[in-house]
Amino acid sequence: LMRSSAASDVYKRQLHAGVECGIFASKMPGLDCVSFGPDMDDIHTTNESMNVESVRRTWEYTLKILKELK
């Protein structure tokens, strides 16, 4: 079983990541959206942090997607 605080943490991260996509999709019917980014903790607080290695992985992933779109 998952701790309820873990479930809450995951929900908050998922909700935050999807808000922008939801806004765009609601304004542009048929738009396919995806949201991704580096690993971050305590977002929008004075304790916010980001995993630097995950920034590299996110950048490489973005470049590969752009190459596929050519």
C-alpha positions, 0 to 999 in steps of 0.5 A: 500500500502507498502512504497517503502522503506519497499519493498526495505528493504524486497528485500535486506533481501530476496536477501541476504538470498537467495544468498548462496542457489542460488550459491549451487543450480546452482552448484548441480542440483536437490539440495533442499535448504532453507535459514533461520536465526535470525532477523538481521538489518543493516547487514554488517554495523557498525550498525548491530544488531541481535534480541537475541530471534530470535536466540533462535527460529532459534536454536530450529527450526534447532534442530527440523529439524535435529530430523526429518531427522534422 
